[in-house]
Amino acid sequence: MKQSILIFLIGFTISYGGYAQEEKIHHDVPSSPAFSILDFEPTSVLRPTSPSELTTNILTSFDENGKLNPNIGLEFAPYWLKSKPELTLEQFNDPDTWQTIQQTFRLSFANVQDTAIDQSLMGVGFRFQLIQGKLPQSATDAIQLIQSRSKLASVILGIRALAQTFINKQSAIDKIVLEARSQDCSDAAIAELYTIAEDVDPSYAKDTTNTRSEIQAFAASIYDQYLALNINDELIDQTREKAGLIIELGGASSFQTKQPGQDGGIRKLGFWATASEKINEQNQFVFSARYMKANVDSVESNFDVGLSFVKDVENISLSFEAVARWYEVQFKDVNAGGQFIDRIEDDFTYRLSVNANYKLSKSIFVNASFGRNYANGVTQQSGFFSILGVNYNLFRPTTITDIK
């Protein structure tokens, strides 16, 4: 497929539905197995990402003749298209292998305009994770705080109902703390309780006696403020990010629609494995290996090995990518005697690229990629490529507080 020197990319990521939707760890230019198999990829090293219920990518590009071509992609996780009220927080955050595959399995579809043959190509792909990584300690603490808040809210309601058994507000607070500790509530949640109690009545600890109605009103005010206590975005984001080793497998196939004078059918198949090691919140390494084979005018096969380093600095995410390709191309040719022969060329080529993603807001990201592309001397010519674009998340993910 001919690739333009400059591609303007506009990606709209649409995520909708109920619980358990996740954001990507990094602000990537839209990419999926279905787009990758069509050679329409901002990055060759696909990063393992958190699954969303539905992601729609609309990529518009200009070909070498200045013609505007619409390219549309769709990726979704079937498991999350239906709510999972039976799924516990422990199963969600620390799933076994089968549960990991179910939660991360995604299907993708894409349509790209091939200007070389003036025809649309379709891609279908899938991917899933075998190892999902582990939550960092900060995320574990955040989850414990969320769980403790829920337990404490129930305890406060119980204390309010038993207001007549306490002599003053302090004894009621002491009972709440005692019950909270027996239910393994975190120290952070208990500290929040004391702070809220002070806000409701700064002198509650000085009262020697209180009436039943005063204790009930005191507990009710604490409960209302506790429910109104918002979990900030940083706390929610911490529960979505996994650290350590992530292993993802995938595959894809591209198709050509049948046209007058042209044969349709499968054009290309590909399979790959990706391993990601997130060292900390700022640094991540991604290793990828893939095999692809195409049968169009010539028979092509290639094996790629790639490495990407991702660096996050405040609102900017930078990635540096290098991919080595060993290829073989079999094509029709004519020898010195004028006879038609099948010629085979096998060699090595590579791709180098830099990708930058800048976060303008929670929903808008500006993306830029540039570098040197692959070449095999027959169907691909090496050259500089650049991609500019905007990624817009139309809907924000819902909170995770619906998990039991």
Disulfide bonds with the S-S distance in Angstrom:
none
